Amino acid sequence: MASLTLYARAWCHLCDDMRAALEPLLAEFGAHVEVIDVDADPSLEARYNEWVPVLVHEGVELCHYHLDEARVRAALAGHRATPAC
């Protein structure tokens, strides 16, 4: 199963928008998203502060502020094509 990480804030409307926009892609690709609150960790807050939301797949930043659907699709499709070890 593909896994994405969304660095976000509880009070961020852009974060809520990105989570909502991700839902159809998660269902389509059978993927999972882990939402991490940057305000809960000072090092994450320092790193992502004004960039949230930030969506990451396998250590690669796919997009921030708004969902880049084409980029996320490509990452998830590439993951699907990868044979299991």
Legacy VTK file of the C-alpha trace (Angstrom):
# vtk DataFile Version 3.0
C-alpha trace
ASCII
DATASET POLYDATA
POINTS 85 float
0.000 0.000 0.000
1.329 3.423 -0.948
1.781 5.836 1.887
1.836 9.612 1.825
2.735 11.999 4.610
0.900 15.273 4.987
2.578 17.861 7.196
-0.242 20.090 8.365
-1.782 22.200 11.118
-5.082 21.704 12.892
-6.246 25.270 12.173
-5.089 25.473 8.534
-7.832 25.733 5.903
-5.377 24.884 3.106
-4.511 21.701 5.011
-8.193 20.782 5.214
-8.578 21.492 1.492
-5.613 19.276 0.602
-6.899 16.411 2.761
-10.295 16.619 1.066
-8.738 16.749 -2.412
-6.590 13.701 -1.571
-9.528 11.474 -0.610
-10.505 10.386 -4.167
-6.869 9.613 -5.019
-6.390 7.608 -1.842
-9.466 5.552 -2.686
-8.464 5.117 -6.333
-4.937 3.921 -5.544
-5.666 2.179 -2.234
-3.198 4.546 -0.594
-2.921 5.842 2.953
-2.053 9.296 4.256
-0.485 9.978 7.626
-1.224 13.492 8.824
1.462 14.979 11.047
0.763 18.156 12.996
3.842 20.327 12.605
2.898 22.338 15.690
3.431 19.247 17.861
7.153 19.100 17.036
9.393 22.193 17.187
11.770 20.830 14.529
8.898 20.184 12.092
7.405 23.580 12.859
10.753 25.210 12.080
11.138 23.221 8.865
7.611 23.526 7.422
6.194 26.562 9.255
4.780 28.717 6.448
4.893 25.944 3.810
2.056 23.802 5.163
0.396 21.808 3.924
3.289 19.804 2.519
2.627 16.408 0.919
5.515 13.918 0.831
5.885 10.458 -0.722
8.957 8.352 0.049
10.904 11.411 1.187
10.080 13.466 -1.913
7.985 16.610 -1.567
5.163 16.363 -4.082
3.442 19.672 -3.394
2.708 22.334 -0.843
-0.170 24.792 -0.333
-2.366 23.089 -2.981
-2.635 19.535 -4.276
-0.712 18.858 -7.478
-2.949 16.040 -8.645
-0.802 15.085 -11.638
2.318 14.773 -9.510
0.535 12.761 -6.814
-1.012 10.469 -9.442
2.404 9.865 -10.997
3.940 9.039 -7.610
1.129 6.677 -6.666
1.056 5.034 -10.110
4.816 4.493 -9.929
4.413 2.911 -6.506
1.706 0.605 -7.846
3.990 -0.527 -10.649
6.820 -1.367 -8.267
6.990 -5.124 -7.592
6.795 -6.238 -3.981
10.026 -7.491 -2.424
LINES 1 86
85 0 1 2 3 4 5 6 7 8 9 10 11 12 13 14 15 16 17 18 19 20 21 22 23 24 25 26 27 28 29 30 31 32 33 34 35 36 37 38 39 40 41 42 43 44 45 46 47 48 49 50 51 52 53 54 55 56 57 58 59 60 61 62 63 64 65 66 67 68 69 70 71 72 73 74 75 76 77 78 79 80 81 82 83 84
